[in-house]
Amino acid sequence: MYFKVFRMLMIGCFIIPFITAWYRAYDGAPNAFSYVRFFATAATLIFISSFAVYMSYRVYLHGIQKDLKAKSKTIEISQITKKVYVQIDHSFHLYITSQVKLSIEVTQEDYLTYNEGDEVSIEYGTYSKEYFGYF
């Protein structure tokens, strides 16, 4: 999905200046199809798109890749502070004292088994903080 979005942005970087050139030609502007204006607009759009794609990579994918490369995960023991049943979607949640997760969704059996003050272990990626599960 990441590369699909990147490809669409790069295609848009060349289509948008072309469309704006046709719009200027329709308005009767002299020299509407200027090479300098086309490539300057395309270069600006490529820079903005590349910066946005790079920043989204650093924020979302870089941590996951580091976790996969290091083959690491963190197991944290947390205390249960509150139990909540959400009636709208019939789900069971435990609020915990973790720095990474505020609450975790559990099965009905685990919801009935655990009490406030009990400890539960959660697993997550060391760098990406991606939640894997509990036990």
N, C-alpha and C positions, 0 to 999 in steps of 0.2 A: 504494500500500500504506500509505503514511504517513497519508493522509486516511481510509482505511478503518479503521485502528486508532483514529484520533482520533474518528471517528463512533461506533464501538462503545463507546469509553470514555464518551462523552457520553450515549449511550443507557443504559449501565450506571449512570451517576450518578443517573438518575431511577428506574430499575427496582429497584435495590438498596434504597433507602429504602421503596419500596412493598412489596417482599417482606418487609422487616423489620417493617413495620406489620402486615401480615397475620399474621406469626409472633407478634407481641405480642397481636393480637386472638385468635388461637387459644389462647394461654396464659391468656386472660381478663383481660388488663391493662386497667384503666380508661383511657379516652381513648387508645386504641391508634392512632387515625388523627388525630393532632395535626398541624395545619398547621405549627406552629413547629418541631416535631421533624423533620418531613419536609423542610422547606426548609433547615433547619440542616444536616441530614445531606447533602442534595443539594449545598448550597453547599460543604461541606467536601470532598466527593468531586470536585466540579468543580475546586476549587482544586488538589487533589493531582494530578488527571489533567492539568490544564492545565500545571502546573509540570513534570510528567514529559514531556509532549509537547514543551514548549518546550525543555527541556534536551536531549532526543534530537534535536530539530531543530538546535540549536546545535552539537552534537557531530558529527552525521552529515551533514546536508544543507546547512548554511550554507557550508561550504568548497567544496562542489561548485557551489553557486549563484554564489559569488564567482569561481570558475574560469570558469564559463560566461559571466558578465557581462564579465570582463576578457579573455576569450578567451586565457588564458595556460596555459602548461605549462612545466615545467622539464626540461631535458636535462642529465643528470649523467653524467660519465665516472667509472667505478669500475673498480677492479682486481679480478680474479678471485683469490680466496684458496684455494678448494677446489672440486673437481668431485665430484659424488655421483650415483650411479645408484641409484634406489630400485627394488628388485626386485619389491616387492609390487604396485605399479601400473605398472611399466615406464615410469617417468618419469626425466627427466634434469634435474639441478639444478646451478646454479653459485652458489657462495657469493661475495658481493661485499663491497666496503668502503663501501657506501652508508649514509648515515644514515637512509634511508627504508625500504629493503628489505634483509633479511638474505640472501635467496637468490631466484633467479629460475628458473622452469622454462623449459627450452629444448628445441629439437628435437634429435633424435639427431645430425643432421648438424652442428648448431652445437656440440653437446657434443663431438664428435670434432674439430672445427676449433679451438676455443678451448683454450688451455692455462693452467695456473696462472701468474699474473703478467701475463697479457694484459689489455688494457683492453676494456671493454664499455660502451656508452652505454645508459642507461635513461631513459625518459620517464615523468613523473608530473605530476599536477595541482599547481600551485604552492601553493594554499591547502589543498586537501583531502588532498594526498599520495596520491591514488588512482593506482595503478600502471597505465600504459597499455601498455608494451611495451619491447622492447630492440632494439638494432641494433648 
